[in-house]
Amino acid sequence: MVYAWSGSGTPLWSQALQGAQDFSSPVLVDLTGSGQNDVLVGSATGLFPLDGSTGGFLFGTTKSAAINTCSMQGAPAVADVPGSGPGAGWLSAVTEFPRNRVAPSRNSLIARHGFP
């Protein structure tokens, strides 16, 4: 479950993510260009971008459809890549391991996810 509170401690919204546990620390970043931080958070079932003002799912994701399908146990790294061509904009790089593995293997990879 992801929760957002105001600076005065008032609850703003909450959002359930699929899976029994939510593992990663959320990253706050303006993914949509609205001027307000959005939330990028991983769970046992993948990586989810959430609207910072409402908690709604962004970029076609839903409670059951993450950006990827690997368990996310660490916070993603996010960078704003300048330019206007392919690869420009916000990018998230996350380490993904095949399910049922406890250590990196030759099958591990770094996934790159672009946001508008």
N, C-alpha and C positions, 0 to 999 in steps of 0.2 A: 504494500500500500504506500502511495506517495501522498504526502500532505504538504500544503502551503499555508503559511501564516503571514499576517501583516507584521509590520515592525512593532505594533503594540500588543501582539500576541493573539489577535483575533483570527480564528480559522477562516481561510479564503476558499479553499477547495480541497478535495481529496480524490484520488484516482486509484482504482484497483488494477493491478497488473496480473496477467495470467501466470499461474505457477504457485507453488506452495510458499516460496520464499523470494524476497526481493534482495539481491545481493549488493549491487553497486552503489557507490556514492553518486548522487545526482550532480550533473554539471549544469550551471546556469549560463545561458548564452542566448542572444537574440537571433534565433534561427530564421525568423520570418521577416526581419527588417522593420518590425513594428515600433522599435524603440523600447520595448519591454523584454526582459529576459524570459526565455522559454526554458524548459527543463528537458534534459537528455539523460535518461536513466536506464540501466540494464536490470534485467530480472533473470530468473532461471530459464526463461523461454526466449530471451532476445533483448534487443535494444529498442527503446520507445522514446520518440520525441513528443513532448506534451506542451500545449499552449500555456504559457506562463500566467495568463490572466484568468483562464477558465479551467485548466486541467484537461481540456479535450485533446484527443489524439490528433497529431499533425501528419501531413504528407501521406495520406491514405492508410495509415496504420490504424489498427483497432485493438481492443483488448486481446483478441486472439491472433492478430497478425502484426508481428514486429517487423522492423527493418531487416533483421536477420533471424536465424533460428538457432543460434548457439547460446549456451548459458553465459550470461554476462556477470562475472564476479568482481570486476574492477571497473573503476570509472573510465570512461572513454577520454582520449585526448582530442581536443577540438582546436582547429586553427581556421582563421579567416584568410583565405588565399586571394590576393588581389588579382584583378583582371576581369575580363568579360567573356573569355572563351571557355571551352570545356575544362573542368577542374577548378574554375574560379568559384568563390563563395565559401560558405562554411563547410568544412570537411571534418569528419570524425574518423579517427583511426583506433581500432580496437583489436586486441589479441583474442583470437577465437581458437578454441581447441575442440576436437571431436568429443561428442558426449561420451560419458563413462571413462574418461581419461583423467588422471590426477596430475599429470606432468606433461610438458610440451613434447611433441613428437614431430617427426618429419612431415606430418599432416597438418601441423598448425599453420596459421596464416595471419597476416595483417589485412583486415578488411577496411576499405575506404568507402565511406558513405557521403555523398554530396547532398546538400540542401540548397534550396533556392536562395 
